[in-house]
């Protein structure tokens, strides 16, 4: 989870350029923030469906520690 522009979001990290098209097809959306491409799971009704597709293809390997603000 990341707080971006005042909203809590589920952010995907560790993706490669070759994965970006497939992730977008799954329903993730991307934004360029501070010249860096970041990808997020939607927070609307489609969020659980998108997250399920993502986790079916790439199961969670680790959960990172939260960084101090």
C-alpha positions in Angstrom: 0.0 0.0 0.0 1.2 3.5 -0.8 -0.2 6.9 -0.1 -0.1 8.8 -3.4 -1.5 12.3 -3.9 -3.5 12.0 -0.7 -5.1 8.6 -1.4 -4.1 5.1 -0.3 -3.4 2.8 -3.2 -2.1 -0.6 -3.9 1.2 -0.1 -5.8 2.9 -2.8 -7.8 6.7 -2.8 -7.6 9.4 -4.8 -9.3 7.7 -5.0 -12.7 9.8 -4.8 -15.9 9.1 -2.9 -19.1 8.1 -6.2 -20.8 5.4 -6.8 -18.2 3.8 -3.4 -18.5 1.5 -4.2 -21.4 0.2 -7.4 -19.8 -0.3 -5.6 -16.5 -2.3 -2.9 -18.2 -4.4 -5.6 -20.0 -5.1 -7.1 -16.5 -6.5 -3.7 -15.5 -3.7 -2.0 -13.6 -3.2 1.7 -14.4 0.0 3.6 -14.5 1.1 7.1 -13.7 4.4 8.9 -14.1 5.3 10.5 -10.8 8.6 12.3 -10.4 9.7 10.9 -13.8 9.2 7.3 -12.7 6.5 5.0 -14.0 4.4 3.6 -11.2 1.6 1.0 -11.5 -1.5 0.7 -9.3 -4.4 -1.6 -8.7 -7.7 0.3 -9.2 -9.6 1.1 -6.0 -13.0 0.9 -7.6 -15.2 -2.3 -7.9 -12.8 -3.8 -10.4 -9.9 -3.7 -7.9 -10.5 -7.2 -6.4 -10.8 -8.8 -9.9 -7.6 -7.1 -11.1 -5.8 -8.1 -7.9 -6.9 -11.7 -8.3 -5.6 -11.9 -11.9 -2.3 -10.4 -10.8 -1.9 -12.8 -7.9 -2.9 -15.8 -10.0 -0.1 -15.0 -12.4 2.5 -13.7 -10.0 2.0 -14.9 -6.4 3.4 -12.7 -3.6 7.1 -13.5 -2.9 7.7 -11.1 -0.1 6.1 -8.2 1.8 8.4 -5.2 2.1 8.7 -3.0 5.2 7.0 0.4 5.0 9.4 3.3 4.5 9.3 6.2 6.8 7.8 9.4 5.3 
